């Protein structure tokens, strides 16, 4: 419950246009200090949980092990983690491309799901809790690669979970 409260607080902060990306280029030590705030840590943890759920626990753990082995006692960048995950997925999913959309954009998407008979349509747009005129910028170009998981009436949650990667503004 405490972790969920932290996540919701971070999401509230991240839903403001004054938010910042998890990862960005820095020019000064002050900018470095600003980057390492609660938002970055909590959003980062949430993104790793999202990735673990999408890849499955075993694949995610194998990617972490490759990452730790390859960067033992050395510096690393976020791309190094995504490259390790790509290595484990054998090119079936471009983890780096997917995760870059989450760490270089501030905020998060709102996904709208509409069911018409057996057809499910999904659409994404940037979620803003409150527009702050002094910080407003157009985010029309924001596009996340959103891993969606779902089950059908022929399955239960522990068996045959299906996955769909929404990597466009809308999909069916």
N, C-alpha and C positions, 0 to 999 in steps of 0.2 A: 504494500500500500504506500509506503514511503517513497519507493522508487517511482511509482506511478505519479505521485504528487510532484516529484521533481521533474518528471517528464512533462507533465501538463504546465508547470510553471515555465519551463524552458520553451515549450511550444508557444505559450502566450507571448513571451519575449521575442521569439523568432517570427511571430506573425505580424510584428510591427515593421514598417518599412525602414525603421532605423536600425534593424538587425544587421548582422554581418555574417559572411560565409564562415564555415568551419575552417577552411584553408584559403589563404590569400597571400600574395606577395607582400613583404614588409620592407620598409625603408629605414626604420629607426627602432631603437630598443623600446620606446614607448608603444609603438604599434605591436611589438611582440607581446608585451604585457597585456595589451588590450585583447589580443587574440585568445589568451588562455584564461577565459572566464568560465563560469558555470554553464553558460549556453553551449560553448564549444565542447566541453567534456560530456555533458548530458546528451546533446544531440549526437556527438560521436559515438557514445555507447548505444544509443537507440539505433543508429545506422548499422552498427556491427550486429546488433540483435536482428535487425531486418535482414541483413545479408545472411546470417546464420540460418534463419528460418527458410529463406529462399533456396540456399544452396544445399541444405540439410546439415545436421549437426556433424556428421562424419566428414563430409567434404570440407566444411568450414574448418574443422579441427585440423585436418590434413594440411590445409592452406596455411594455417597459423604455424604449424610445425615446420613447414618448408620456409616460411618467413623467418622464424626464429633461428633456424639452422643457417640460412643464407646470410643473416645479418648479425650473427653472434659477435658481441663486443665491437660492433661498428655502428656508425650513424645510419639512419634510414629515413626515407621520405614516405609519404602516404602511397605514392606510386609503387614503391617496393612491396607493400602489402598486397595491393591489387594485382601486381605481376605474379606474386606467389599464388594467389587464388586462381589466376588465369592458367598457371602451370598445372594446377590440380584439375581444373575443369577441361583440360585438353582442348581449349579453343571452342568449346561448345557454347560458352557465354563469355562476352567481353566484360569481365568484372570491372576493369579499370574504367571503361567507357560509361558503364552504368553508375558506378560510385562517384565519378567526377561530377555528374549532374547533381548529386546531393551535397558534395562538399564545397563546390565553387559557387553555388547559388545560395543566397540568403533566403530564409523562409522555407516553406514547404507547400506541396500541392494540395488542392482540394479535389478529390475524385468524385465525380457524379456518376452514379450507376442507374441506368434505366432499363427495365425489363419489358419487352414487348413480345408476349408469347414465349417462344423458346429462344429468342434473340436477346442478348445482353449487350447494351452499348455503354461504353465508359468514356469519360471525357475528363481531362485535367486542366486546371487553371491555378495560378498562384493564389494562395489563401492570404488575405489581409484581414486582420481583426479590426484594425482601425487605421484609416489613412491619416497620416500626419502631414499636412500640407507643406511644412518646412522641409521635410525629408522625402517627399514623394518623388519617385522616379517610375517611369514606365517599365513594367516587367513583362511585356507582351511576348518577348522572345524566350522567356523561361520555359524550359522543357525538361522534365525529369524522366528518367527511366525507372518506372514504378513497377516493382515486382508485386503482382497480385496473386493470391492463392484463393482457391475456392473448392467447394465440394458440390457434388450433385446429389439428387435424391437416391442414387444407386450406391452411394458411399457413406461412410462415416468419417469423422475427423481424423482418426488414426490410420485409416486405410485410404488409398487412392486420392490423396490431395492433388489437385491439378494446379498448374502454375501458368501465368500469362504475364508477359513483360509488356507493359504499356510504354512504348518508347516514341509515341507520337501524341499530338494533342487529343486525338480520339481514336477509338478502336471498337471492334465488334467481336 
